[in-house]
Amino acid sequence: MSFDYHLRMQIGAPRPVVFERLLRIEHLSRWFCGWCRIEPKVGGTFKFGGETCIIPPEGRAWETTIEEGDVLRRFAFTWPIQSAKTRVSYELEDSPGDTAVLQVDHRNVPLSDTTCGTVQDAWRMCLGNLKSVAEGRTDSVRPDHSPVTGTNLQLTVLIEAKPERVFGAFAESAQLDHWSTGGVPSGIARVDPRPGGAFSLGWSGGPNGILEWRPGRRIVLRWPRESGHLSLGFDFEEKASGTAIYFSMTGFAENRESEIVHQRGRWSDLLVCLKNFVESGTSGFLNAHADQIRTS
């Protein structure tokens, strides 16, 4: 079985600006990989590696080749993964208001999970950071392949906004529905902002109730499951440059490292979506999470 990933994203920057962020090494190291070397021409080599790659290199670096390109509009490269000849393509088109739409396809991928979570969530993290970088803002949570230790999950994100604005993205159903889906609201997110109130994200399953609600300071959610209840905490702390969210997830059973890795990838993507939503007004994705992956 192989997997095809198809993602569309609206970016608040002109097409030439976004194209440059796809190719220049100083930008690639902020959203796609830890380091790279690239010859930006058809037939050129593209080597990349580092601990923030979507999939860890099979060696020191991935060695790929740029197959085709059209200046300021598109390019594609081959990426051999586990003996499979996968192919990544980027296509840019203009959209109203001096913005751009980026379409990303990664085809014939021989796996759906990696050591930072799912490949899909890793791509979403990377593209969310690309959106932020192209719009002149800071990058944030990146793919994390470090081994899981213990039974708790912790993540941190810095959002360039006041705590009340960040907290508001949790307190109103329409805002919650936007960022928890990545920008394609499902209509099912709900929040009753009080201790004991109901809570649901824009996808089936997940947390269903509020254990603690301290406006501008702290939220704790309840997630009942057959394998054991989880508790999700969000602590908000004002900083000189915005608001830090310290996210924690507790309640995992022993020896559930793969489950923690999956949740680490999923919530890393969600925090990037939240950051983009609060800072720019949109998380950016134009196609729904469920429509971004196909099997063959």
N, C-alpha and C positions, 0 to 999 in steps of 0.2 A: 504494500500500500504506500502511496505517496500523497503529499499534501500540497495544494496550491493556495497561496495567500494573496488576497486582493484587497487593497486598502485605498480609500480615497480621502484626501484631507484638504480642507480649505485653509490657506495660509495668508495672513494679512500683510503681505509684502509683494512687490512686483515680481513677475516671473524671472527676470534676469538675476535678481537678488537671491531667490530660492535656488536657482540653478547653480550659482556660485557656491552656496552652502552645501550642495550635493557633491562638490568636486574638490574643494580646497582643503588641504590637510588640517589647517588650524580650526576649521569648522567641523570636519568629520570627527575629530577627536572629542568634540563636545556632545555629539548626538549619536554617532554610529559605532565607534570603536575607541580603543585606548590610544592607538597610534597607527599610522599608515604611510605608505609611499604610493604615489599614483602618477601615471603618465596619462594626462587627460586627452587621449586621442584614440581613434579606432585602432585596435591592435595593441594598444598600450597595456602595460601590466598594472595591476592594482593589488598591492599587498597590504594586509591589515591584521592587527592582532590586539592584544591587551585584554585586561580582565573585564571590560565592559562590552565585549562582542556579544551579539545575539547568541551565537554558538561558539564555544571555546575552540580555538584553532587546533587542528590535528598536527601539532608541532609548534614551532615558534610563531608562525603566521599562516593565514590563508593566502594562497597565491592564485589570483584570478586574472581574467583577461577581459578588457573592454571590447565587446563584439561589434557594437554599432552605436551611432550617435548622430544627433542633429543639434548644433550649437544653440544653447539657451532653451532648448525644448525637450530633448530626450536623450537618454543613453541607456545601455544595457551591458551587463557583464555576466560571464559564466562564473559559477561558484561550486567547485566540486566538493560535495559533502558525503562522506561515507561511500565513496565510489560512485555516487549519483551525480550527474551533470545538471545541477540546478542552475536556474537563470533568474537574475534580478533585473527588472526594467523599471525606469522612472520616466514618466511622461508628464509634462507641464502644459497647462493651458491658461490663458488669461481669463479672469473673471472680473465682474464689475468692481469699481472702486479701487483700481490699481492693486488688486490682490491676485492670487493664483490658486489653481486647483492642481494638486499633485496626485497622480495615480501611481501606486506601487504594486508590482506583481512579483512574487517570488514563487516560481513554479518547480514542480518535481522534487520537492523537499522530502527526504526519506524519513523524517521524524516530526512529531508534533510537540514533543516535550524535550526540554534541555535542562541543564542544571540551575537555571535561573527561573524556571517556570515553564509555561508554554511558549512555543516559538511565536505564536500570535501575540501574546501579551508583551513579549520582548520587542517585537516590531512596533507595537503600539506605543510602548515607552519611548523607543528611539524616534519615531515620527512626531510624538508629542514634544520631545526636546528639540527636534528640528524646527517645528513651528515656533517655539519660544525663541530659539536662536535667530531664526530668519526675521522675526519681528523685533529684534533688538533687545530681547529680555534674557534672563539667565536660564541655563539648563538646570535640571533638578535630578530626580531619582533615575538611576541608570540600572541596567541589568546587573544582578548580583549573583555570582556563581560560587560564593564562599560556602563551605560546608555548614550545614545546620548543626548548631549545638544547643542542647536544652530543649524545652518544650514550649517556649514562648517565641513570638515573632515581634520584632520592633523595627519601625521605619521612621524616618524623619524627612519632612519637606519644608522648605522656606517659601512662603508666598508673599509677593510684594504688595501687600494690602493690610489695612488695619484689621485687628481681630474681629470687630463687629461685622465687617464685610465678609470675612472668611467664614465666620460662624453662620452668617445668614445663608450661605450656600447649602447648609445642612437643615436650616429651619423652615424652608419653604419648599413645597413639593415640586413645583415647576423647576426650580433651580437644581434640586437634588436629582430630578429625572434627567436633566441635561448632562451633568458631569458624570453621573454614575453609569451612563450609557456611552459616553464619549462624544455626545453631540447629536444623537439620533433618539430623541425621547420616546419611551415605550408607552407612556401613559399610565404606568402601574406604580410609580414611586409615590410614597405617601409618608407624611410625618405629622404626628401630633406632638408638638414640642413641649413635653413635660415628662417628669418621671412617671413611669407606668404607661406612657402613651405608645401608640402603635408606630411602627417604622418599617418601611420597605424601600429597597433600592429599585432601580429601573430594570431589574432582571429577576427571574424566578428564583426562589430560594433566598438564602442570605439572612441577615438579621431581621427580626420581626418585632422587636420591642425595645423601649428605652429604659435602662436601669438608672441612669443618672443624667441630669440635664442642668448644667450651670452656665447660663448664657455668657458667651465670650471667653469661657474658661475651660469647660470640660464636658464631654459627652461619653457615656458608656452605653453600648448596645448589647442586647441579648441575641444569641444565635443558637436556638435549640436544634440538635441533630441526634440521629440515632447513635452515632459513635461518641457522643458526649457534647455537652453544651459549651459553646465558645463565648467569651466576653471580649468585646472590641472597645478599646479606649482611644479617645482623641483628646489630647491635652493641647491647649492653645496658649502660646506665650508670645507676647509682643516683643519685637526686636527693633533695632534702629532702622533696619531695611524692610520691615514687614512683620509677618507673623509666622512663627515656627509651629508646625503641628507635629507632636510626638504621638505616633500611632503604635498601639500594642494590641496583640491578639493572644489571649491566654485560654487554657482549657484543653489543649491538645493532649492526647494520651501518649504514653511512652512509645518509642519506636515508630513514630509517624512522620519521619523526616520528609518523605516524598510529598505528603499532604502539606506540610509547612512550606516546602519549596513552591508548591503550586499556589498557595495563598500569598506567598511573598511576591511572586510575579504578578498575580492578579491585583493585589493592592498597590503595588508599585505603579502599575498602569493607571489605576484609579486616582492616585495622588497626583500623577502628572496631568491627568484630565482635569482634576480639581484646580490645580495651579493655573492651567491655561484658561479655564472658564472664569475664574475670579479676576485674573490679570487682563484678559483680552475680551471677555464677554462670550467666548465660545471655546469648547474643547477641541473642535476642529474636524472630527470625523464626519464624513458625508454618507457612509454606508454602515449599517448596523453590525454589531459585533458578530452575530450569527451568520451574516452574509460575507464575512471576510475570509472564510476558510472553506475549501472544498476538498474532497478526497477523490482519488482515482486509483 
